[in-house]
Amino acid sequence: MTTDAQKRASRKYNAANTRQIIIRLNKRTDADILETLAACGNVQGYIKSLIRADVSAPTNDGNAR
């Protein structure tokens, strides 16, 4: 069981070092995205890898974003 001190320490760490981003997906219109995420296993890792690939891809003018 988690103690109150551990919970406070976690909240303090998260407040100082993390940011939570929430996305809502519609079951009907975003079904393809939901299926892909369900099949990938590590959703957070998959999304991060897609964003990092996009950020590091060169733009049309030859420069990174």
C-alpha positions in Angstrom: 0.0 0.0 0.0 1.2 3.5 -0.8 1.7 5.8 2.1 0.6 9.4 2.2 4.2 10.6 2.1 4.8 8.5 -1.1 1.7 10.0 -2.7 2.8 13.6 -1.8 6.3 12.9 -3.2 4.8 11.5 -6.4 2.6 14.5 -6.8 5.5 16.9 -6.1 7.7 15.1 -8.6 5.0 15.0 -11.3 4.2 18.7 -10.8 7.9 19.6 -11.3 8.9 17.2 -14.0 6.0 16.1 -16.1 3.2 17.4 -18.2 0.0 15.4 -19.0 -1.6 15.8 -22.4 -5.0 14.3 -23.0 -6.6 13.5 -26.3 -10.2 12.3 -26.9 -10.9 10.0 -29.8 -14.4 9.4 -31.2 -15.2 5.7 -31.4 -16.9 6.1 -34.8 -14.8 8.7 -36.6 -11.5 7.7 -35.2 -12.0 3.9 -35.2 -8.9 3.4 -37.4 -6.7 5.3 -34.9 -8.1 3.4 -31.9 -7.5 0.0 -33.7 -3.9 1.0 -34.4 -3.3 2.1 -30.8 -4.9 -1.1 -29.4 -2.7 -3.3 -31.5 0.6 -1.5 -30.8 1.1 -2.6 -27.2 3.0 0.5 -25.9 0.7 3.4 -26.8 2.9 6.1 -25.2 6.0 4.8 -26.9 4.3 4.5 -30.3 3.0 8.1 -30.1 6.3 9.5 -29.0 8.2 7.7 -31.8 5.8 9.1 -34.4 6.2 12.7 -33.0 10.0 12.4 -32.9 10.1 11.1 -36.5 7.9 14.0 -37.6 10.1 16.5 -35.7 13.3 15.2 -37.1 12.0 14.9 -40.7 13.3 17.6 -43.0 10.8 20.1 -44.3 10.4 21.1 -47.9 13.0 23.8 -47.6 15.6 21.3 -46.4 15.6 22.3 -42.8 14.5 20.3 -39.8 11.3 21.6 -38.1 
